[in-house]
């Protein structure tokens, strides 16, 4: 081979080696490929914008191309394109039913989960713009994001309920609707639990309970889903109708009333509180156990409480009694607390101190056993009675074998 050719080969090889060395240290090829991909994406975006293409249009092309392909895996569950499309369509129909139109802006506050994706796509199907809010912002930051988004409606996941509750009273006037996305709801219940009234917003929709607030558990009823069907009571249409609540959170929806009162904590754990309608009658007045339990649970030192009515000899109705778990309690302060928080007839006449609250297999208080015990001094439990012999200094005193008969038959109870 001619000497000149060898020189060129060596020069090219050296240049290639030098280029490889530079690329290895400066990642030039990676940068060039990245810029190339960005350029292609930019051209595609401009093309789609020129055609007025929406996210939903691209999504529907994907669904048509691979309907059975698993696109999302979340918490051990797989979601195919068709399953996600079905949910997105449901959101789209809901958006139209509440008056959202093309160009409307909705603030979306929801953590990373499949519903976030389907809500975004569903809104896009009807031309609604989703303003995506960072779920880590709270208080002033959340208010700022909602304000600058120009949104007229806020959709938030149930996991963000506490954040929204803190800013509820300071939302801009243009916000015409607040909607919580969740398949299981608890809704705020007010007034007497024996005569249920639901808290509703200006549009007549129910308001989901804030953290720590007692409310009735509602479950969605959907005819197309075997998991959400309500078959009703056998040959009793009237009774079946009382268990259904229509137009609860939006027009056209349907929910099953469980009749169970729950309270949710900051970690979205639900605690059974009582049954709706669990009442007893004392001195001619209806006493709602849920109302009494909620009031008394606010006193420091009580870790669990169960309120019920007990029969007394020679007396009509039932006297209020509260089984409570506590280590020590200032009975003077507790009596004053009860009388300040409750109507006189609703204040428990008796207390039973128990080491732990017994529950059924479904985690409900075993009220039947407690009612059967009545005010008996058995099982090592300490029992107290309300003493108002001195009206200015009410208290709870210990019930003993020596005074139990005179106390339970006393007219002043």
Secondary structure, DSSP 8 states (H G I E B T S, - for coil): --HHHHHHHHHHHHHHHHHHHHHHHH-HHHHHHHHHHHHHHHHHHHHHHHTT--HHHHHHHHHHH-TTSEEEEETTEEEEHHHHHHHHHHHHHHHHHTT--TT-EEEEE--SSHHHHHHHHHHHHTT-EEEE--TT--THHHHHHHHHHT-SEEEEEGGGHHHHHHHGGGS-TT--EEEEE-SEEEEEEES-TTS-EE-B-TTS-B-B--TT-EEEEEEE--TT-GGG----STT-HHHHHHTEEESSSSTT-EEEEEEEEEEE-TTS-EEEEEETT-EEEETTEEEEHHHHHHHHTTSTT--EEEEEEE--TT-SS-EEEEEEE-S---HHHHHHHHHHHS-GGGS-SEEEE-SS--B-TTS-B-HHHHHHHTT---TT-EEEEEE-SSTTS-EEEE--TTTHHHHHT-TT-
